[in-house]
Amino acid sequence: MHPIAATINHIALFVHDLKRSVKFYEEVLQLRQIPEPFKDGWHVWFSIGGRSQLHLIEGAAAEILNEKNTHICFSVASLEEFMENLDELKIPYGNFQGEPKAQNRRSDGICQIFFQDPDGYWLEVNNDHA
């Protein structure tokens, strides 16, 4: 690795209702909370693999409207099991084109779905096991 090559440290999302967002990321993506230094009730941090983190910060005035091309992607061992969990939680999902309960197969063979968190941030989940 080149000595100045960047690696991801964290992603921060500005959310409207911290408790609602924490519940979503714990139940839907089954992320694990990690200690955060602020301890002010406005921040919650999650581990998202390796040394990378997701930081949720409360204070957004309203729900965020984003384009699907701007998204965070997570990989799971079984996309089918993940979709079953979304169905149980009644969370709508679909392929990139917006077809409900459908998935895309990329040219490299990876299957993916898209859905939104409570604030409207787009999430992709795929079955990339590399």
N, C-alpha and C positions, 0 to 999 in steps of 0.2 A: 504494500500500500504506500502511496506517495505520502510523505510526511505532513503535507498540508491538506490532504483529502478530507472533506467534511463527512461526518456521520450524523445521523439524526439523533438528537437528544430528546426533544419533546415536541408535541403538538399542543397548542393551547386553543381551547374553544371558549368563547364568551357566551354564556348561557343566561337565559331569563330566570329559570327556576332551578336552582342547584339541586335540591332534593329530587325533583322529577328527573333531571338528567342523570344523577348518580344512580338512581333506581334503574333507569333504562340501560346504562352501560354495564351495570352489574348483572341484570337479568338477561338482557339480550346478547351481549358479547361475553358475558361471564368474566369481566375484567376484575382484577384484584386491586383493592386500594393499597396504596403505600403511604408512608408518612410524608407529610408536607410541612415545610418550615413555618408557614405563616400563622397557622392555628387561629385564624380570624373568622372562620365560618363562611368565608367567601370562596375558598379554594378546596378542591379535592383532586388528588393525584392518583393515577392508575399506572400500573406496569403494563406495557404493551409489547413485551418481548425484549430479550437482551437487556440493554441499559436504557432503552427508550421508554418514554412516558407520555401519557395523555393527561393534560391539565385542564380541568374544568374550572372556570372562573365566573362567579355569579355577578350579574349587574347589567346584562343586556336589556335594553328598554323594550324590545319586542322580539318576536321570532324572526329568525334570519331566513331570507330567501336566497338560495344559491342555485347556480346551474349545476347539473349533474356532472359535467366535466370537472368541476371542482369537488373532490371527494377524498375521503380517507379510506384506505383499503386494508382489510384484515383477511387472513387466510385461516381456514378451518380444515380439519382432517376429513370431515364428511359434510359436503354441502347439502345433501339430502336431509341429514339429521338436523342441520342448522335451520333449514327451511321448515321442517316439522315443528321446531321450537318457535319459529316466527308465527306459524299458524296457530299454535297453542296460545301464544301471547297476543294474538289478533293484531299483528303488525303487518301492514301491507308491504309487499315487495314485488319486484318484477325484473324484467331484463332492461337493458339500456334504453330500448325504444318505448318502455312504459307498459308493455304487455304484462298484465297481472299474473303472478305466480309462475312466471317463465324465467328461464335463465339464458344467457348468451354463452356460446362456445367461441372463445377467441381462436385466431388462426394457429396459436401454439397449443391448442387443446385444453386450455384452462377454462373451466366453467365459472361464471360469475353472476351475481344478482345485485340489485341496488335497492336501497330503502333510505328513509330519512329518520333522523333522531328527533326528539321533541321540539328542538329549535329550528328544524328545517335543514340541518347540515346533512349532506348526502354521504352515505356509507356504501362501500362495495364490500362484499364478502365473496371470496373465491376459494377454489380447492387447489391452489398452487402449493405443492408439497416440497418444492425444491429447497 
